[in-house]
Amino acid sequence: MHVHGFWLWLCLLLTSVNAEIMDDGVQMEDFDENSEEVDVNEDELTSEIKYKTPHPKGEVYFIETFDSGRLAGWVLSKAKKDDTDAEISIYDGRWEIEELKENRVPGDRGLVLKSRAKHHAISATLSKPFIFADKPLIVQYEVNFQDGIDCGGAYIKLLADTDDLNLENFYDKTSYTIMFGPDKCGEDYKLHFIFRHKHPKTGVFEEKHAKPPDVDLKKFFTDRKTHLYTLVMNPDDTFELLIDQIVVNKGSLLEDVVPPINPPKEIEDPNDKKPDDWDERAKIPDPSAVKPEDWDESEPAQIEDSSVVKPDGWLDDEPSFIPNPNAEKPVDWNEDMDGEWEAPHIPNPACQVGCGEWKPPMIDNPKYKGVWRPPMIDNPNYQPGVLKQLIAAAGERPWLWLIYLVTAGLPVALITSFCWPRKVKLNVKPPQKKYEEAEYKKTAICKPETKGALEQEVKEEKAALEKPVDLEEEKKQSDGEILEKEEEGEPEEKSEEEIEIIEGQEEGNKSNKSGSEDEMKEADESTGSGDGPEKSVRKRRVRKE
């Protein structure tokens, strides 16, 4: 966006303004205390704060502090607003340069609007044209709504340099390039940032509005304090809006404005037409339906209730309200100005039951059916259905069928892969290995060393020598003892050495009986009761070779 020059316009209820338009990197320095532009008597300073008029450093296109007390270089508008009554259409609002009413600093002045309900417009030229190229544009100024504001604005407009521009004819419809600043009407608080963009092909200008700031702007209009408004437009097509040096809105000049500068990637085909056989009705009247012969459309929706009769004492000729007989005309009543005096009306005391024309109440008509209409059915020729739209689109673009297939088949494949049952392969060990592991575990079994258990073992060993017992029955009869069958044949018979060992254990048990009863009791409590740790013995088996 290249613009060769700008003018500055401050309009509508602008109460206290210090305006600057500058390039990036500009700094402000103070004038000397003896500066001629500051028309302030030092003897009148009563505040401890000593104000000095700021002076910029760097490239500045416009600056105005109003500290000189003069409007040199400013042009008051003499134009009229269109579509407005002649009495209020003229830009005749009065301007003055004054200090603030509250929290003033002697010497710090601003441009103040002095007329209420008037149009104000004032303008001045920049020192040199600003060209959008590789430098950011910064516009900032101070605003103080020191008397509040109901409906008005305090915004700045920058105008393009044209040959036919006359600042005395400056009004609301004068063509501008940038509009920035606060605006309010009622409870609608705004911070405008609007720029006019020229379409590169059509050459038509269009207003682009920045999105509203994401902050509450009300306090800046109602606190009656001075606030600094800043607009920054960068060469990379970005912008920032600041209030008191805090960013309240930012974005892209190409995308974050309405309407956007960059057009959408796809638009509706302006040459496309709806087919003649296109039917947009989802429901249609049933063409086969016929109105019943007994359908009466002349019956009203409500009828008078014939079962109700007029109450006794109802006065048909009496009005419901009558003039108040006790009312008197006020002493200061002027019939020429106030008209003919009439007493206020009060309810008629005679109408205890009722007055006026009596009518029975209305009830729903049981015979009412209304206008007959055929029932609605689904339209078999309904076109805007999603499925039909997809089919119609694929008819013009056959490659869409592949997308439809992938889109529909992928979820089905995923669900099938997760939900389909899987076969589990069981790894069964050979029987020989199982018996070997069981035999290994068998040798590590521990048994309680109690008198009863030892006697039971001796009896079982003797019974095994006298008669072989099936291993399955022995497993069921033994309490807690784990025995497994041998791989082949019946259980082997006890050898003579095993018998001798068993008899030796039996003799040892008998000798234990001769011990004292206290020792036997301690042995029973420590081993047989289950409360203490159990001792274990390992059997020794001797096989014949």
Number of C-alpha atoms within 10 A of each C-alpha: 11 9 14 13 19 24 21 22 26 21 22 22 30 27 26 26 24 18 23 19 22 21 19 15 11 13 14 11 11 12 15 12 12 10 12 10 13 18 12 17 9 11 6 8 14 10 10 8 9 13 14 18 20 14 13 15 12 12 13 20 18 18 17 16 19 25 22 19 20 12 15 9 8 14 18 21 22 16 18 20 16 12 7 10 10 10 7 13 15 19 22 17 20 15 18 17 20 18 20 20 9 9 9 11 17 20 22 21 22 26 26 22 21 15 13 11 11 17 24 25 27 21 21 19 20 17 13 12 15 20 15 16 13 9 14 20 20 21 21 22 21 21 27 24 20 19 11 13 18 12 15 17 22 23 22 25 24 22 21 19 16 11 6 6 14 11 22 14 16 22 22 15 8 12 16 20 21 20 18 21 23 20 19 18 12 9 9 10 19 18 23 21 24 20 21 17 16 15 11 8 6 7 9 10 14 13 18 20 18 24 16 15 16 9 9 10 17 13 10 17 22 14 13 16 15 19 19 17 22 23 22 18 19 19 14 12 13 16 21 18 25 17 18 12 11 12 14 17 19 20 15 17 21 15 15 17 20 14 14 16 18 10 10 7 5 6 7 6 7 6 5 7 7 7 7 6 9 11 14 12 13 15 14 15 13 14 10 7 11 11 9 8 6 6 14 14 12 11 15 14 14 14 16 13 14 10 7 10 11 10 10 8 12 17 18 13 9 15 15 18 15 14 13 14 10 7 11 11 9 8 6 7 12 11 9 7 7 9 9 9 12 11 13 13 13 12 13 16 10 15 17 12 11 19 18 13 11 13 11 13 13 12 12 12 14 11 15 16 14 13 10 12 11 13 13 13 12 12 15 11 14 16 16 13 10 9 10 12 12 13 14 11 13 16 12 9 10 11 10 15 15 11 12 12 10 12 11 11 11 11 11 11 10 10 10 11 11 9 8 7 8 8 5 6 6 6 6 7 8 8 10 10 10 12 15 12 11 14 15 11 11 14 11 10 14 14 16 16 16 19 17 12 13 17 15 12 15 16 13 13 17 14 12 15 14 10 9 12 13 11 15 11 9 16 15 12 10 13 8 9 13 12 16 13 16 12 10 6 7 12 13 11 14 17 13 12 13 17 15 11 15 18 15 12 16 17 12 11 15 13 10 13 13 9 10 9 10 9 12 15 11 11 15 16 14 16 18 20 12 11 9 10 11 15 13 13 10 10 12 9 11 12 12 9 3
